[in-house]
């Protein structure tokens, strides 16, 4: 740790001494939550993330300072603070990074350490990454230790053992016009490996081409390793195929995927690789362990004032014991230059994806969701108005049957790049008794939010009211969002 601080201090000192060529920029986001729900143990939540970049010639220093302090006592949950840095040197044809970085090979089936700040997932590596770009091709080599941070139920958690080691090589070849050709190899050593030879390997390749209006892409990945703790050989594979056809006003896209024991680590909730997901709602089944799926999307613009989109996607286990089925239809109309109308209907079946805890076991259930929505935006010149209506009809089938309906209405009025006031009101007709533990007995959620651009570099958001919570997903990763009642302040600044 002291060595890292010395390197960081040395780079900063050298940059400051040559301040005439020094370029510095920063971004800071801070949030303070106050919970007014007396049923909850926590009362406050404070977090702040400062990103600082300094560039001097071909050298760049990127650093991140993060603090999170919950009001819960340390016996229940620990706070999280960290300082990350990356020293990068970039001068064609070489790009070298030391410190904290992210990396995705291909479509993520072998390695996908990524950042999603909206969903609060931070999967990174700490080590060394080098890239060489020659003849329209790129060779990437890396070695590092992973850190997977996840936010769930108002708590930040580090999901993995940070003693694991990941090394990898990826080659993307661009010598052939309109052709994407690549290959990759990843080796992972974990603390739970029983012997030095018990490491896990993931390797694969991809081939894609573009021919006129057609685009085709295929990728294959193979995993060879051992079952954690108990030992024994583990092997898995995954394949992905996508195809597209596009001409003016019409686009067609299809995809097919088959993953069998590909997700690593085996049997855990986090991933160092993250196989693609066809479901637009982001719902996964087993995230590469046992999944098979397909999907298709058609977009059509018959004339400038109207565009249409329809898609159907499925993802399920190989034996059909669980899965997600999704159909989405969308229309976007522009009756005139000032008005936009969005109408969408989403139908989803979650079969044995979600569970509730009853007695001493988890009970999986089937859930049918129908979500029509309508949104209208009108530009009045100095102000714009946006009104929305959304409904969710839920049919839950388990050992008993339960149905309920959610409603949401919203109205936003404001001036772009100055101030926007949003009012929302949501309500539920009833809550099945056996679901109360997870989604609470509340039946109404009033909310007001003010977004104020204090200047072109500073934005303040003030939110007061309640949000219903529930399971939210993106890219196959899901978490339970705790219902919220209280006040949130968020300040974003650019320097």
C-alpha positions as CSV (number, residue, x, y, z in Angstrom):
1,X,0.0,0.0,0.0
2,X,2.9,2.4,0.8
3,X,4.5,1.6,-2.5
4,X,1.3,2.5,-4.3
5,X,1.1,5.9,-2.5
6,X,4.7,6.6,-3.4
7,X,4.0,6.0,-7.1
8,X,0.9,8.1,-6.9
9,X,2.7,11.0,-5.2
10,X,5.7,10.8,-7.6
11,X,3.4,11.1,-10.7
12,X,1.5,14.0,-9.1
13,X,4.7,15.8,-8.1
14,X,6.2,15.5,-11.6
15,X,3.0,16.8,-13.2
16,X,2.7,19.8,-10.9
17,X,6.3,20.8,-11.5
18,X,5.5,20.9,-15.2
19,X,2.2,22.7,-14.7
20,X,2.4,24.6,-18.0
21,X,1.5,21.4,-19.9
22,X,-0.7,19.8,-17.2
23,X,-4.4,19.2,-17.9
24,X,-6.6,18.4,-15.0
25,X,-10.4,17.6,-14.9
26,X,-12.6,16.1,-12.2
27,X,-16.1,15.0,-11.6
28,X,-17.8,14.5,-8.2
29,X,-21.1,12.9,-7.3
30,X,-22.3,13.0,-3.7
31,X,-25.5,11.7,-2.2
32,X,-27.2,11.9,1.2
33,X,-30.3,9.9,2.0
34,X,-32.5,10.3,5.0
35,X,-34.9,7.4,5.7
36,X,-38.2,8.3,7.5
37,X,-39.7,4.8,7.5
38,X,-39.6,3.8,11.2
39,X,-39.7,0.1,10.3
40,X,-36.1,0.3,9.0
41,X,-33.1,0.2,11.2
42,X,-31.0,2.6,9.1
43,X,-31.7,6.4,9.2
44,X,-29.0,7.9,7.0
45,X,-26.9,7.0,4.0
46,X,-24.0,9.1,2.7
47,X,-21.8,8.3,-0.3
48,X,-19.4,10.3,-2.5
49,X,-17.3,9.5,-5.5
50,X,-14.6,11.9,-6.8
51,X,-13.0,11.1,-10.2
52,X,-9.7,13.0,-10.8
53,X,-7.8,12.9,-14.1
54,X,-4.5,14.5,-14.8
55,X,-2.7,14.3,-18.2
56,X,0.8,15.4,-19.1
57,X,2.0,14.6,-22.5
58,X,1.6,10.8,-23.1
59,X,1.0,10.1,-19.4
60,X,-2.4,10.1,-17.7
61,X,-3.2,9.6,-14.1
62,X,-6.8,8.5,-13.3
63,X,-7.9,8.3,-9.7
64,X,-11.2,7.5,-7.9
65,X,-11.9,8.4,-4.2
66,X,-15.0,6.7,-2.8
67,X,-16.6,6.8,0.6
68,X,-19.9,5.3,1.8
69,X,-21.1,5.6,5.4
70,X,-24.3,4.0,6.5
71,X,-25.8,4.9,9.9
72,X,-26.1,1.2,10.8
73,X,-23.6,0.1,13.6
74,X,-20.5,-1.7,12.4
75,X,-21.8,-4.9,14.0
76,X,-24.5,-5.0,11.3
77,X,-22.8,-3.5,8.2
78,X,-19.4,-2.0,7.5
79,X,-18.8,1.2,5.7
80,X,-16.8,1.1,2.4
81,X,-14.0,3.4,1.4
82,X,-11.3,3.0,-1.2
83,X,-8.8,4.9,-3.4
84,X,-8.2,3.6,-6.9
85,X,-5.7,4.9,-9.3
86,X,-4.5,4.1,-12.9
87,X,-1.3,5.3,-14.4
88,X,-1.6,5.1,-18.2
89,X,0.9,5.7,-21.0
90,X,-0.4,6.0,-24.5
91,X,1.6,6.6,-27.6
92,X,0.8,4.8,-30.8
93,X,1.1,1.9,-31.1
94,X,1.3,1.1,-27.4
95,X,-1.2,1.7,-24.5
96,X,0.0,0.6,-21.1
97,X,-2.0,0.8,-17.8
98,X,-1.0,0.1,-14.3
99,X,-3.4,0.1,-11.4
100,X,-7.2,-0.3,-11.5
101,X,-8.8,-1.0,-14.9
102,X,-11.7,-2.7,-16.7
103,X,-11.6,-5.3,-19.5
104,X,-14.0,-7.1,-21.8
105,X,-12.9,-9.8,-24.2
106,X,-15.3,-10.3,-27.2
107,X,-18.9,-10.2,-26.0
108,X,-17.9,-11.1,-22.4
109,X,-18.1,-14.9,-22.4
110,X,-14.5,-15.4,-21.3
111,X,-13.9,-12.1,-19.4
112,X,-16.1,-9.2,-18.6
113,X,-14.9,-6.9,-15.8
114,X,-17.0,-3.8,-16.3
115,X,-18.5,-0.7,-14.6
116,X,-22.3,0.1,-14.5
117,X,-22.7,3.2,-12.4
118,X,-26.4,3.4,-12.9
119,X,-26.9,-0.1,-11.6
120,X,-24.0,0.3,-9.1
121,X,-22.0,-2.7,-10.2
122,X,-18.2,-2.2,-10.2
123,X,-16.3,-5.2,-11.5
124,X,-12.6,-4.2,-11.9
125,X,-9.1,-5.6,-12.0
126,X,-6.0,-4.3,-10.2
127,X,-2.8,-5.0,-12.0
128,X,-1.3,-4.4,-15.4
129,X,-2.9,-4.1,-18.9
130,X,-1.0,-3.6,-22.1
131,X,-2.4,-3.0,-25.6
132,X,-0.5,-3.0,-28.9
133,X,-2.3,-1.8,-32.1
134,X,-0.8,-2.6,-35.5
135,X,-2.2,-3.2,-38.9
136,X,-5.8,-2.5,-37.8
137,X,-5.4,-5.2,-35.2
138,X,-5.1,-5.0,-31.4
139,X,-3.4,-7.4,-28.9
140,X,-4.4,-7.0,-25.3
141,X,-2.5,-8.6,-22.4
142,X,-3.4,-8.3,-18.7
143,X,-2.8,-9.7,-15.2
144,X,-4.6,-8.6,-12.1
145,X,-6.7,-9.3,-9.0
146,X,-10.5,-8.8,-9.3
147,X,-12.8,-6.8,-7.1
148,X,-16.5,-7.1,-7.6
149,X,-18.6,-4.4,-5.7
150,X,-22.4,-4.8,-5.7
151,X,-25.1,-2.6,-4.2
152,X,-28.1,-4.5,-2.8
153,X,-30.7,-3.8,-0.1
154,X,-29.1,-0.4,0.6
155,X,-25.7,-1.9,1.3
156,X,-22.5,-2.1,-0.7
157,X,-20.9,-5.5,-0.7
158,X,-17.6,-6.9,-2.1
159,X,-18.8,-10.2,-3.5
160,X,-15.6,-12.0,-4.3
161,X,-12.3,-13.2,-2.8
162,X,-9.8,-10.5,-3.8
163,X,-6.9,-13.0,-3.6
164,X,-8.0,-14.5,-6.9
165,X,-5.7,-13.9,-9.9
166,X,-6.8,-13.4,-13.5
167,X,-4.4,-13.3,-16.5
168,X,-5.5,-13.1,-20.1
169,X,-4.6,-12.4,-23.8
170,X,-7.0,-11.2,-26.4
171,X,-6.3,-10.6,-30.1
172,X,-8.7,-8.7,-32.5
173,X,-7.6,-9.0,-36.1
174,X,-8.8,-6.3,-38.5
175,X,-6.7,-7.1,-41.6
176,X,-9.6,-8.4,-43.6
177,X,-12.0,-5.6,-44.7
178,X,-15.5,-5.9,-43.2
179,X,-14.5,-8.9,-41.1
180,X,-14.1,-9.2,-37.3
181,X,-11.8,-12.0,-36.3
182,X,-10.6,-12.6,-32.7
183,X,-9.3,-15.1,-30.2
184,X,-8.7,-15.0,-26.5
185,X,-7.4,-17.0,-23.5
186,X,-8.1,-16.4,-19.8
187,X,-6.6,-18.1,-16.8
188,X,-8.0,-17.8,-13.3
189,X,-6.5,-19.0,-10.0
190,X,-8.6,-18.9,-6.9
191,X,-7.8,-19.3,-3.2
192,X,-10.2,-22.3,-3.1
193,X,-8.1,-24.2,-5.7
194,X,-7.0,-27.5,-4.0
195,X,-3.7,-27.6,-5.8
196,X,-1.6,-25.5,-8.3
197,X,-3.0,-27.5,-11.2
198,X,-6.6,-26.8,-10.3
199,X,-6.8,-23.4,-12.1
200,X,-9.5,-22.6,-14.5
201,X,-9.1,-21.7,-18.2
202,X,-11.5,-20.0,-20.5
203,X,-10.7,-19.7,-24.2
204,X,-12.5,-19.0,-27.4
205,X,-12.8,-16.9,-30.6
206,X,-15.2,-15.0,-32.8
207,X,-15.8,-14.4,-36.4
208,X,-18.1,-11.7,-37.9
209,X,-18.7,-10.2,-41.3
210,X,-20.6,-7.4,-42.9
211,X,-21.9,-7.9,-46.4
212,X,-24.1,-5.1,-47.8
213,X,-27.2,-4.9,-45.6
214,X,-26.3,-8.1,-43.8
215,X,-24.2,-8.4,-40.6
216,X,-23.3,-11.8,-39.1
217,X,-21.4,-12.6,-35.9
218,X,-20.5,-15.8,-34.1
219,X,-18.5,-16.4,-30.9
220,X,-17.6,-19.6,-29.0
221,X,-16.1,-20.0,-25.6
222,X,-14.8,-23.0,-23.6
223,X,-14.2,-23.5,-19.9
224,X,-11.9,-26.1,-18.4
225,X,-11.5,-26.1,-14.6
226,X,-12.4,-27.7,-11.4
227,X,-15.4,-27.7,-9.0
228,X,-14.5,-25.3,-6.1
229,X,-13.6,-26.8,-2.7
230,X,-14.6,-30.4,-3.6
231,X,-12.5,-30.8,-6.7
232,X,-13.3,-32.8,-9.8
233,X,-13.0,-31.7,-13.4
234,X,-15.5,-29.1,-14.6
235,X,-16.0,-28.2,-18.3
236,X,-18.4,-26.0,-20.0
237,X,-19.0,-24.2,-23.3
238,X,-21.0,-21.4,-24.8
239,X,-21.9,-20.2,-28.2
240,X,-23.5,-17.0,-29.5
241,X,-24.8,-16.2,-33.0
242,X,-26.3,-12.9,-34.1
243,X,-27.5,-11.7,-37.5
244,X,-28.9,-8.5,-38.8
245,X,-30.4,-7.0,-41.9
246,X,-30.7,-3.2,-42.3
247,X,-32.0,-1.0,-45.1
248,X,-33.5,2.5,-44.9
249,X,-36.6,2.4,-42.7
250,X,-36.3,-1.4,-41.9
251,X,-34.1,-3.3,-39.6
252,X,-34.2,-7.0,-38.5
253,X,-32.0,-8.5,-35.9
254,X,-31.9,-12.1,-34.5
255,X,-29.8,-13.9,-32.0
256,X,-29.3,-17.4,-30.6
257,X,-27.2,-18.5,-27.6
258,X,-26.5,-21.7,-25.7
259,X,-24.5,-21.7,-22.4
260,X,-23.6,-24.8,-20.4
261,X,-21.5,-24.4,-17.2
262,X,-19.8,-21.4,-18.7
263,X,-20.3,-18.9,-15.9
264,X,-17.3,-18.6,-13.6
265,X,-17.0,-18.9,-10.6
266,X,-19.3,-21.9,-10.5
267,X,-22.3,-21.6,-8.2
268,X,-21.7,-18.0,-7.1
269,X,-23.8,-14.9,-7.6
270,X,-21.0,-12.7,-9.1
271,X,-19.1,-13.3,-12.3
272,X,-15.7,-12.6,-13.9
273,X,-17.3,-13.4,-17.2
274,X,-20.8,-12.2,-18.1
275,X,-22.5,-14.0,-21.1
276,X,-24.8,-11.8,-23.3
277,X,-28.4,-11.7,-22.4
278,X,-31.3,-11.5,-25.0
279,X,-34.0,-10.2,-22.6
280,X,-34.5,-6.5,-22.9
281,X,-35.7,-6.2,-19.3
282,X,-32.3,-7.6,-18.3
283,X,-33.6,-10.7,-16.5
284,X,-31.3,-13.7,-16.4
285,X,-31.9,-17.3,-15.5
286,X,-28.6,-18.8,-14.3
287,X,-26.2,-16.4,-16.0
288,X,-24.2,-18.8,-18.2
289,X,-24.5,-21.9,-16.0
290,X,-27.5,-23.4,-17.7
291,X,-29.1,-21.2,-20.3
292,X,-30.4,-21.5,-23.9
293,X,-32.2,-18.7,-25.7
294,X,-33.1,-16.8,-28.8
295,X,-34.7,-13.5,-29.8
296,X,-35.6,-11.3,-32.6
297,X,-36.3,-7.6,-33.1
298,X,-37.9,-5.7,-36.0
299,X,-37.8,-1.9,-36.4
300,X,-39.9,-0.2,-39.1
301,X,-40.2,3.5,-39.9
302,X,-43.0,3.7,-42.5
303,X,-42.7,7.5,-42.6
304,X,-40.7,10.2,-40.7
305,X,-43.5,10.8,-38.1
306,X,-43.8,7.2,-37.0
307,X,-41.4,4.4,-36.0
308,X,-42.4,0.9,-34.7
309,X,-40.5,-1.8,-32.9
310,X,-41.5,-5.3,-32.0
311,X,-39.4,-8.0,-30.3
312,X,-39.8,-11.5,-28.9
313,X,-37.0,-13.1,-26.7
314,X,-36.7,-16.3,-24.7
315,X,-34.1,-17.6,-22.3
316,X,-34.6,-20.9,-20.4
317,X,-32.8,-23.8,-18.8
318,X,-32.0,-26.8,-21.0
319,X,-34.6,-29.0,-19.3
320,X,-37.2,-26.2,-19.5
321,X,-37.7,-26.1,-15.7
322,X,-37.3,-22.3,-15.6
323,X,-37.1,-19.4,-18.0
324,X,-38.0,-15.9,-19.1
325,X,-40.3,-15.1,-22.0
326,X,-40.6,-11.6,-23.2
327,X,-42.6,-9.8,-25.9
328,X,-42.3,-6.0,-26.4
329,X,-44.1,-3.7,-28.8
330,X,-43.3,0.0,-29.1
331,X,-44.6,2.9,-31.2
332,X,-43.0,6.4,-31.3
333,X,-45.0,9.2,-33.1
334,X,-44.2,12.8,-33.9
335,X,-47.5,14.5,-34.9
336,X,-45.5,17.7,-35.2
337,X,-42.1,19.1,-34.4
338,X,-43.0,19.9,-30.8
339,X,-44.8,16.7,-29.8
340,X,-43.6,13.1,-29.2
341,X,-45.9,10.2,-28.2
342,X,-44.5,6.9,-26.9
343,X,-46.7,3.9,-26.5
344,X,-45.3,0.6,-25.3
345,X,-46.6,-2.8,-24.1
346,X,-44.4,-5.4,-22.4
347,X,-45.4,-8.9,-21.6
348,X,-43.0,-11.1,-19.5
349,X,-43.3,-14.5,-17.9
350,X,-40.8,-15.3,-15.2
351,X,-40.9,-19.1,-14.6
352,X,-39.1,-20.2,-11.5
353,X,-36.8,-17.1,-11.5
354,X,-37.9,-15.4,-8.3
355,X,-38.5,-17.1,-4.9
356,X,-39.8,-16.3,-1.4
357,X,-38.6,-17.8,1.8
358,X,-41.3,-19.9,3.5
359,X,-40.5,-22.1,6.5
360,X,-36.9,-23.3,5.9
361,X,-36.8,-23.2,2.2
362,X,-37.0,-21.0,-0.9
363,X,-40.2,-21.5,-2.9
364,X,-39.9,-20.5,-6.6
365,X,-43.0,-19.3,-8.3
366,X,-44.2,-18.3,-11.8
367,X,-45.0,-14.6,-12.5
368,X,-46.8,-13.1,-15.4
369,X,-46.4,-9.4,-16.1
370,X,-48.3,-7.1,-18.5
371,X,-47.0,-3.6,-18.6
372,X,-48.7,-1.0,-20.9
373,X,-47.5,2.5,-20.8
374,X,-48.0,5.9,-22.5
375,X,-45.8,8.9,-22.5
376,X,-46.4,12.3,-24.0
377,X,-43.8,15.1,-24.4
378,X,-44.6,18.6,-25.7
379,X,-42.2,21.5,-26.2
380,X,-43.8,24.8,-25.3
381,X,-40.7,26.8,-26.2
382,X,-39.3,28.2,-22.9
383,X,-40.8,25.1,-21.1
384,X,-41.4,21.5,-21.9
385,X,-44.1,19.2,-20.4
386,X,-43.9,15.4,-20.1
387,X,-46.8,13.3,-18.9
388,X,-46.8,9.6,-18.4
389,X,-49.1,6.7,-17.4
390,X,-47.9,3.2,-16.7
391,X,-49.8,0.1,-15.5
392,X,-48.4,-3.3,-14.3
393,X,-50.8,-6.3,-14.1
394,X,-49.1,-9.2,-12.2
395,X,-50.3,-12.7,-11.9
396,X,-48.3,-14.8,-9.4
397,X,-48.8,-18.6,-9.4
398,X,-47.2,-20.6,-6.6
399,X,-48.8,-22.9,-3.9
400,X,-51.5,-20.2,-4.0
401,X,-52.5,-17.8,-6.7
402,X,-52.2,-14.0,-6.2
403,X,-52.9,-11.1,-8.6
404,X,-52.3,-7.4,-8.1
405,X,-52.0,-4.3,-10.2
406,X,-49.7,-1.4,-10.0
407,X,-50.4,2.1,-11.4
408,X,-48.1,5.1,-12.0
409,X,-48.8,8.6,-13.2
410,X,-46.2,11.3,-13.6
411,X,-45.9,14.9,-14.7
412,X,-42.7,16.8,-15.4
413,X,-42.5,20.5,-16.2
414,X,-39.3,22.4,-16.7
415,X,-36.8,24.2,-18.8
416,X,-34.0,22.1,-20.3
417,X,-30.6,22.9,-18.7
418,X,-32.1,24.9,-15.9
419,X,-34.8,23.3,-13.7
420,X,-37.2,20.4,-14.0
421,X,-39.9,19.5,-11.5
422,X,-41.3,15.9,-11.6
423,X,-44.3,14.7,-9.7
424,X,-45.2,11.0,-9.5
425,X,-47.8,9.0,-7.8
426,X,-48.0,5.2,-7.7
427,X,-50.5,2.9,-6.1
428,X,-51.4,-0.8,-5.9
429,X,-54.8,-2.3,-5.6
430,X,-53.9,-5.1,-3.3
431,X,-50.9,-7.1,-2.1
432,X,-51.0,-10.9,-1.8
433,X,-50.4,-11.8,1.9
434,X,-47.6,-14.2,1.3
435,X,-45.6,-11.6,-0.6
436,X,-45.8,-8.9,2.1
437,X,-42.4,-9.7,3.6
438,X,-40.7,-8.7,0.4
439,X,-42.8,-5.9,-1.2
440,X,-44.4,-4.5,2.0
441,X,-48.0,-3.6,2.8
442,X,-47.8,-0.1,1.4
443,X,-50.3,0.7,-1.3
444,X,-49.3,4.3,-2.4
445,X,-46.1,6.0,-3.3
446,X,-46.2,9.8,-3.8
447,X,-42.9,11.4,-5.0
448,X,-41.6,14.8,-6.0
449,X,-38.2,15.4,-7.5
450,X,-36.5,18.7,-8.4
451,X,-33.5,18.7,-10.8
452,X,-31.7,22.1,-10.8
453,X,-28.7,23.0,-13.0
454,X,-27.1,25.5,-10.8
455,X,-24.6,26.1,-13.6
456,X,-23.5,24.2,-16.7
457,X,-21.1,22.3,-14.4
458,X,-23.2,21.7,-11.3
459,X,-26.5,19.9,-10.9
460,X,-28.6,19.4,-7.7
461,X,-31.3,16.8,-7.4
462,X,-33.8,16.8,-4.5
463,X,-36.1,13.8,-4.1
464,X,-38.8,13.6,-1.4
465,X,-41.4,10.9,-1.1
466,X,-41.6,7.1,-1.5
467,X,-40.7,4.4,-4.1
468,X,-42.1,1.0,-4.1
469,X,-39.0,-1.1,-4.6
470,X,-38.9,-4.6,-6.0
471,X,-36.6,-6.7,-8.2
472,X,-34.7,-4.8,-10.9
473,X,-32.3,-6.3,-13.5
474,X,-29.8,-5.3,-16.2
475,X,-27.7,-7.5,-18.4
476,X,-28.8,-10.7,-16.6
477,X,-27.8,-9.3,-13.2
478,X,-30.7,-8.8,-10.7
479,X,-31.1,-7.3,-7.2
480,X,-33.9,-6.5,-4.8
481,X,-34.4,-2.8,-4.4
482,X,-35.6,-2.0,-0.9
483,X,-38.8,0.3,-0.8
484,X,-37.7,3.8,0.1
485,X,-39.5,6.6,2.1
486,X,-37.6,9.8,2.9
487,X,-35.4,12.4,1.2
488,X,-32.5,12.1,-1.2
489,X,-30.0,14.8,-2.1
490,X,-27.6,14.3,-5.0
491,X,-25.0,16.8,-6.1
492,X,-23.0,16.3,-9.4
493,X,-20.2,18.6,-10.3
494,X,-17.6,18.9,-13.1
495,X,-14.3,20.7,-12.5
